[in-house]
């Protein structure tokens, strides 16, 4: 009998992709999760964003926007990994805009870490 994937198995795979910085596989797995009719949650979305944290900031921003459409409420961890992707990608204007937006969304604990890198 074939095993059936559930949210936990998808989340585990996406998290493994994140650890390996395999962003393309993570995004493909997220697409499969959504297409399967299972619910993408904050864990799966944040893990997919983290897979993009090596500098794939545009993909990270798209995933953050998709979280709202998927009704997966972004949290401070989601915002932090998007910021890390923007920092690693050198998109400082996006970092500033995200910082301002994070404050307005109640994620004030997310701070601009550019000074930590200088």
Contact map, one row per residue, 1 for C-alpha under 8 A:
1110000000000000000000000000000000000000000000000000000000000000000000000000000000000000000000000000000000000000000000
1111000000000000000000000000000000000000000000000000000000000000000000000000000000000000000000000000000000000000000000
1111100000000000000000000000000000000000000000000000000000000000000000000000000000000000000000000000000000000000000000
0111110000000000000000000000000000000000000000000000000000000000000000000000000000000000000000000000000000000000000000
0011111111000000000000000000000000000000000000000000000000000000000000000000000000000000000000000000000000000000000000
0001111111000000000000000000000000000100000000000000000000000000000000000000000000000000000000000000000000000000000000
0000111111100000000000000000000010000111000000000000000000000000000000000000000000000000000000000000000000000000000000
0000111111110000000000000000000000000000000000000000000000000000000000000000000000000000000000000000000000000000000000
0000111111111000000000000000000000000000000000000000000000000000000000000000000000000000000000000000000000000000000000
0000111111111100000000000000110010000000000100000000000000000000000000000000000000000000000000000000000000000000000000
0000001111111110000000000000000000000000001100100000000000000000000000000000000000000000000000000000000000000000000000
0000000111111111000000000000000000000000000000000000000000000000000000000000000000000000000000000000000000000000000000
0000000011111111100000000100100000000000000000000000000000000000000000000000000000000000000000000000000000000000000000
0000000001111111110000001100110000000000000100110010000000000000000000000000000000000000000000000000000000000000000000
0000000000111111111000000000000000000000000100110010000000000000000000000000000000000000000000000000000000000000000000
0000000000011111111100000000000000000000000000000000000000000000000000000000000000000000000000000000000000000000000000
0000000000001111111111101100000000000000000000010010000000000000000000000000000000000000000000000000000000000000000000
0000000000000111111111100100000000000000000000111111000000000000000000000000000000000000000000000000000000000000000000
0000000000000011111111000000000000000000000000000010000000000000000000000000000000000000000000000000000000000000000000
0000000000000001111111000000000000000000000000000010000000000000000000000000000000000000000000000000000000000000000000
0000000000000000111111100000000000000000000000000111110000000000000000000000000000000000000000000000000000000000000000
0000000000000000111111111100000000000000000000000011000000000000000000000000000000000000000000000000000000000000000000
0000000000000000110011111110000000000000000000010011000000000000000000000000000000000000000000000000000000000000000000
0000000000000000000001111111000000000000000000000000000000000000000000000000000000000000000000000000000000000000000000
0000000000000100100001111111100000000000000000000000000000000000000000000000000000000000000000000000000000000000000000
0000000000001100110001111111110000000000000000010010000000000000000000000000000000000000000000000000000000000000000000
0000000000000000000000111111111000000000000000010000000000000000000000000000000000000000000000000000000000000000000000
0000000000000000000000011111111100000000000000000000000000000000000000000000000000000000000000000000000000000000000000
0000000001001100000000001111111110000000000000000000000000000000000000000000000000000000000000000000000000000000000000
0000000001000100000000000111111111000001000110010000000000000000000000000000000000000000000000000000000000000000000000
0000000000000000000000000011111111100000000000000000000000000000000000000000000000000000000000000000000000000000000000
0000000000000000000000000001111111110000000000000000000000000000000000000000000000000000000000000000000000000000000000
0000001001000000000000000000111111111111000000000000000000000000000000000000000000000000000000000000000000000000000000
0000000000000000000000000000011111111111000000000000000000000000000000000000000000000000000000000000000000000000000000
0000000000000000000000000000001111111100000000000000000000000000000000000000000000000000000000000000000000000000000000
0000000000000000000000000000000111111100000000000000000000000000000000000000000000000000000000000000000000000000000000
0000000000000000000000000000000011111110000000000000000000000000000000000000000000000000000000000000000000000000000000
0000011000000000000000000000000011111111000000000000000000000000000000000000000000000000000000000000000000000000000000
0000001000000000000000000000000011001111100000000000000000000000000001000000000000000000000000000000000000000000000000
0000001000000000000000000000010011000111111110000000000000000000000001010000000000000000000000000000000000000000000000
0000000000000000000000000000000000000011111110000000000000000000001001111000000000000000000000000000000000000000000000
0000000000000000000000000000000000000001111111000000000000000000001000011110010000000000000000000000000000000000000000
0000000000100000000000000000000000000001111111100000000000000000000000000000000000000000000000000000000000000000000000
0000000001100110000000000000010000000001111111110000000000000000000000000000000000000000000000000000000000000000000000
0000000000000000000000000000010000000001111111111000000000000011001000010000010000000000000000000000000000000000000000
0000000000000000000000000000000000000000011111111100000000000000000000000100110010000000000000000000000000000000000000
0000000000100110010000000000000000000000001111111110000000000000000000000000000000000000000000000000000000000000000000
0000000000000110110000100110010000000000000111111111000000010010000000000000000000000000000000000000000000000000000000
0000000000000000010000000000000000000000000011111111100000110011000000000000010011000000000000000000000000000000000000
0000000000000000010010000000000000000000000001111111100000010000000000000000000011001000000000000000000000000000000000
0000000000000110111111100100000000000000000000111111110000000000000000000000000000000000000000000000000000000000000000
0000000000000000010011100000000000000000000000011111111110110000000000000000000000001000000000000000000000000000000000
0000000000000000000010000000000000000000000000001111111110010000000000000000000011011101000000000000000000000000000000
0000000000000000000010000000000000000000000000000011111100000000000000000000000000011001100000000000000000000000000000
0000000000000000000000000000000000000000000000000001111110000000000000000000000000011111110000000000000000000000000000
0000000000000000000000000000000000000000000000000001111111110000000000000000000000001100100000000000000000000000000000
0000000000000000000000000000000000000000000000000001101111111000000000000000000001001101101000000000000000000000000000
0000000000000000000000000000000000000000000000000000000111111100000000000000000000000100000000000000000000000000000000
0000000000000000000000000000000000000000000000001001000111111110000000000000000000000000000000000000000000000000000000
0000000000000000000000000000000000000000000000011101100111111111000000000000000001001000000000000000000000000000000000
0000000000000000000000000000000000000000000000000000000011111111100000000000000001000000000000000000000000000000000000
0000000000000000000000000000000000000000000000000000000001111111110000000000000000000000000000000000000000000000000000
0000000000000000000000000000000000000000000010011000000000111111111000000000000000000000000000000000000000000000000000
0000000000000000000000000000000000000000000010001000000000011111111100000100011001000000000000000000000000000000000000
0000000000000000000000000000000000000000000000000000000000001111111110000000000000000000000000000000000000000000000000
0000000000000000000000000000000000000000000000000000000000000111111111000000000000000000000000000000000000000000000000
0000000000000000000000000000000000000000110010000000000000000011111111111100000000000000000000000000000000000000000000
0000000000000000000000000000000000000000000000000000000000000001111111111100000000000000000000000000000000000000000000
0000000000000000000000000000000000000000000000000000000000000000111111110000000000000000000000000000000000000000000000
0000000000000000000000000000000000000011100000000000000000000000011111110000000000000000000000000000000000000000000000
0000000000000000000000000000000000000000100000000000000000000000001111111000000000000000000000000000000000000000000000
0000000000000000000000000000000000000001110010000000000000000000001111111100000000000000000000000000000000000000000000
0000000000000000000000000000000000000000110000000000000000000000001100111110000000000000000000000000000000000000000000
0000000000000000000000000000000000000000010001000000000000000001001100011111111000000000000000000000000000000000000000
0000000000000000000000000000000000000000010000000000000000000000000000001111111000000000000000000000000000100000000000
0000000000000000000000000000000000000000000000000000000000000000000000000111111100000000000000000000000000101100000000
0000000000000000000000000000000000000000000001000000000000000000000000000111111110000000000000000000000000000000000000
0000000000000000000000000000000000000000010011001000000000000001000000000111111111000000000000000000000000000000000000
0000000000000000000000000000000000000000000000000000000000000001000000000111111111100000000000000100010000100100000000
0000000000000000000000000000000000000000000000000000000000000000000000000001111111110000000000000000000000000100000000
0000000000000000000000000000000000000000000001001100100000000000000000000000111111111000000000000000000000000000000000
0000000000000000000000000000000000000000000000001100100010011001000000000000011111111100000000000000000000000000000000
0000000000000000000000000000000000000000000000000000000000000000000000000000001111111110000000100100000000000001000000
0000000000000000000000000000000000000000000000000000111000000000000000000000000111111111000000000000000000000000000000
0000000000000000000000000000000000000000000000000101111110010000000000000000000011111111100000000000000000000000000000
0000000000000000000000000000000000000000000000000000101111000000000000000000000001111111111101100000000000000000000000
0000000000000000000000000000000000000000000000000000001000000000000000000000000000111111111100100000000000000000110000
0000000000000000000000000000000000000000000000000000111010000000000000000000000000011111111000000000000000000000000000
0000000000000000000000000000000000000000000000000000011110000000000000000000000000001111111000000000000000000000000000
0000000000000000000000000000000000000000000000000000001000000000000000000000000000000111111100000000000000000000000000
0000000000000000000000000000000000000000000000000000000010000000000000000000000000000111111111100000000000000000000000
0000000000000000000000000000000000000000000000000000000000000000000000000000000000000110011111110000000000000000000000
0000000000000000000000000000000000000000000000000000000000000000000000000000000000000000001111111000000000000000000000
0000000000000000000000000000000000000000000000000000000000000000000000000000000000000100001111111100000000000000000000
0000000000000000000000000000000000000000000000000000000000000000000000000000000000100110001111111110000000000001000000
0000000000000000000000000000000000000000000000000000000000000000000000000000000000000000000111111111000000000001000000
0000000000000000000000000000000000000000000000000000000000000000000000000000000000000000000011111111100000000000000000
0000000000000000000000000000000000000000000000000000000000000000000000000000001000100000000001111111110000000000000000
0000000000000000000000000000000000000000000000000000000000000000000000000000000000000000000000111111111000000111000000
0000000000000000000000000000000000000000000000000000000000000000000000000000000000000000000000011111111100000000000000
0000000000000000000000000000000000000000000000000000000000000000000000000000000000000000000000001111111110000000000000
0000000000000000000000000000000000000000000000000000000000000000000000000000001000000000000000000111111111110100000000
0000000000000000000000000000000000000000000000000000000000000000000000000000000000000000000000000011111111110100000000
0000000000000000000000000000000000000000000000000000000000000000000000000000000000000000000000000001111111110000000000
0000000000000000000000000000000000000000000000000000000000000000000000000000000000000000000000000000111111110000000000
0000000000000000000000000000000000000000000000000000000000000000000000000000000000000000000000000000011111110000000000
0000000000000000000000000000000000000000000000000000000000000000000000000011001000000000000000000000011111111100000000
0000000000000000000000000000000000000000000000000000000000000000000000000000000000000000000000000000011111111110000000
0000000000000000000000000000000000000000000000000000000000000000000000000001000000000000000000000000000000111110000000
0000000000000000000000000000000000000000000000000000000000000000000000000001001100000000000000000010011000111111000000
0000000000000000000000000000000000000000000000000000000000000000000000000000000000000000000000000010000000011111100000
0000000000000000000000000000000000000000000000000000000000000000000000000000000000100000000000110010000000000111111000
0000000000000000000000000000000000000000000000000000000000000000000000000000000000000010000000000000000000000011111110
0000000000000000000000000000000000000000000000000000000000000000000000000000000000000010000000000000000000000001111111
0000000000000000000000000000000000000000000000000000000000000000000000000000000000000000000000000000000000000001111111
0000000000000000000000000000000000000000000000000000000000000000000000000000000000000000000000000000000000000000111111
0000000000000000000000000000000000000000000000000000000000000000000000000000000000000000000000000000000000000000111111
0000000000000000000000000000000000000000000000000000000000000000000000000000000000000000000000000000000000000000011111
